[in-house]
Amino acid sequence: MNKTCYGQLIFELSRPGRKGYSLPQNPWADTPQETLPAALVRTQPVGLPEADEPTVARHYTNMSNNNFGVDTGFYPLGSCTMKYNPKINEEVAALPGFTSLHPALPADYAQGALRLYDETQKILAELTGLAQFTLNPYAGAHGELTGLMVIRSYHMKRGDTARTKIIIPDSAHGTNPASAAVCGLSIVQVKSLPDGTIDIDSLKEVLGPDVAGMMMTNPNTLGIFEHQIPEIARLVHDCGGLMYYDGANFNPIVGICRPGDMGFDVMHINLHKTFSTPHGGGGPGSGPVGVRSGLEAFLPCPKVVCRDGHYELVKEDGETLGQISSHLGNYGIIVRAYAYLLSIGRENAHLVGQLSVLNANYIKECLKAFYKLPIDGLCKHEFVFDGLREDYGGDHSDPAHATTLDVAKRLLDFGFHAPTIYFPLLFHEALMIEPTETESKDTLDAFIAVMKQIAEEARDNRTMVKTAPHNTPAGRPDDVRAVKDAIFTYKPTAD
C-alpha cells in the first residue's frame, strides 16, 4: 500500500521551502500597517506544513477516499437510519436565495424562507398527529433536552414541583437518560419482557406523584412495535405524567401511524434520520420538537407565525423556554428536509415505513439460520442478532469463538459498513441491522451473501475472520491504548 497516500500526515509530507502559491514580496505594501501588542506576537513560527499544490490535493483526496458514507456503500447502522440523501435536496439548499440570506435579516425581507420554515412545521405536525413544532433544536439529543424542558416547565407552571423523575426503558437509546440528567431530572428504569416490549408490571411499580413523564421509542431499539402503548400512556397520564416520544425510530411508521394518536404529548424528530438530511461527521443535525395541544406556549423562541398571509418572528411568547439556539436552528438542514418531504408527498409517505420494514424482515429471515435471533417474529425497521450461532463459530464455551466484533471487522473487507454492535445492552453479542427503505434488493442480496460467507468462514476458516480486516488502510488498532494514550498534536521527529 502506498504510504504516501495513506500512512502519513500532511505534516510528514512537508518540505522546507515548498509552496503552492506565488505572491509578490510585499503584497500589503500599500496597506496601512498596525503594530500588534507584544503579547499577541508569536515568538516561534506557527509550524504550518509546507507542501506544493499537487501534494496537498492528493493527500486530502486520498484521505477523503477512506471515508465511508451513504454515497459510497450500504450503511446498515442499526438505530441510526442511515438512508441515502437525494441530491435534489442539496441542489435546493444551495439556491442563492437560501445560502445568501443573512439570519438577522428583517422578516419582511425573508418571507420565502419563513414560509418554508412554517410549512415544514405543519407537515411534521400532520405526520406525527401533534399540534405544533419548533425546528430550532440543533440535533436529536438537543431536541430531547428541549422536549424534557417543555415537560418540566409544564409541571412547574402548575406548581407541581415534586415531579422530578423520568421513566426510561432498559432498551432506550443512551441519550435518553443523559438528556434527562442534563435537564435536572432523575432516571427510573423499567425492564423489558422476553419479547422485547416494556414490562407493564415493572412500570406500575415506579408510577407515583413524583413522575414527570416517560420516554419511549416506538418501534423500540430492538425494532419491535410496543403494542401496549395505549395502556402505558393511560397509566402515565393517570398518575399525572406526560409521555415523551423519542423519534429516532420514527422512520418505519411514517405515513402508517402517528405518535400523537398513540397518546404521546411531546416528541422530537431527527431530520438527519427520517427525512434524509446529511448524517454523521459531527453534524449539522436537526431535532425538531413537537407538542400536543395545550403545550404550544412552552416551545422555544423565536417562533415563526403567519398572520393574514404575512410571516413574522415572535421572539417572546408567554411561557416560552426562551432561545435554545441561534436564530432558527440549522436552517440549511431544514431546507433539505422540506425538499424531501415535498418529493415523497402525502401520497407516498406510507411507502417509507412499509419498505423499510420489508427490507429489514427480508434480511432477518435470510440470515437467522446463521446468526442467533433472540426475539423471533415480525420486526419493524431493524432487528438484533446475538452473534453467530453455535454451529457457525459462535459457541461461547470455545475461548476462540468468533465474536460480533470479528464479524463487523470482516464485513469491512467487502465494502460494507458494519452494523451497530454491542448495542442494545440486552444481548451480550448484539448486532443491530437497519437497511432503510432506500436500498435495492440487489444491495440487500449482496449484503446477505457476504454475511453468510462470514458465518461460513467463522466455522471453517476462523483465522480469516479473527484477523480481519485485510483490505482496509488500517487493520485492528489498539482501541484501549487509543483512549488511554491519545495523541492530538503532531510532534515532529528528528531525521
Order of alpha helices (4+ residues) and beta strands (2+ residues): alpha-alpha-alpha-alpha-alpha-beta-alpha-beta-alpha-beta-alpha-beta-alpha-beta-alpha-beta-beta-beta-beta-alpha-beta-alpha-beta-beta-alpha-alpha-alpha
